[in-house]
Amino acid sequence: MSLFDRLRRVASLMRDPRTPALPRIAVGLAVIYLLWPLDLIPDFAVPVAGYFDDLVAIWLALRWLVKAGTAARIIPVRETRQP
């Protein structure tokens, strides 16, 4: 699955009213945290760890959103092919 397909999936989950509210709010807060100039670990003080906490916040929020969409049957679960 390409990056464009994944971004399109996240956008559709954010717009879909069947998606639970908490994962959508978490994604919004994670984006705000990414753009906010103050961090728990400053990017300029500890460069690698400073960017890592931003990435972890976004990753966890997006993962929760996709799992909530799969649980609510908004996103079909991939079927595995057997040889």
N, C-alpha and C positions, 0 to 999 in steps of 0.2 A: 504494500500500500504506500503510495507516494505521500510526500509531505502535504501537497495540495489537497489530497483526499482526506487526510487527517484533519487539516484545518477546516475543511468544509463540513466534516462530521461534527467538530466542536461547535462551529457556528450554528449548525442546525439544532444541536442539543440545547444551546443557549436560547434559541428562539422558541423551541417546542414547549408548549404549556404542560405537557405530560411529564417533563423532567422535574424532579423534586427541586424545591427552592434552595435548600442548603448547599448542594453542590454548585449551583449557578452563582450563589452569593460568594462561595469560597473562591471560584475562579475570578470573580470581580475584585475581591479583596487581594488576591494574589497578584493581579495585574497592577492594582494600586500600589501594593508593596514594592513591586518591581520598579515602578516609576517614581516612587517617593524618594526624596533625597536622603532621608535618614534610614539607616538599616540597623538591625541588631548587631551585625558584624560589618563595620564600615569597609567599603570596597577599596578605598585608598590606603587604609591601614594594613589590611591583610588581603592582598589582591585575590588570591585563589579562593580562600574561604569566604571572602566577601561576596564574590559572584556565585559561589556554590550555594549559599543560603537562598539567594534569589531563585536560582534554578530549581532547587528542591521545593520551594513554595509553589512555583508554577506547576512543576511535575506532579506533586501530590494533589493539587486542586484539579488538574486536568484528568488525572487517573480516576479520581473520585467521580467526576462528571461522567466519564465514559462508562465506568462500572454502574453508576446509577441509571444511565440510559439503557444499558444492557439488561439490568435487573427489571426495569420497567417495560422491557420488550420494545423499546423505541428503536434500538439498534439490534438487528438480528444477530444471534450468536453464530459465529463461523462454524460450519460443519467441517469436520476433518474427513478427508478422502482416504479411503482404505485401498491399498494396492490390490 
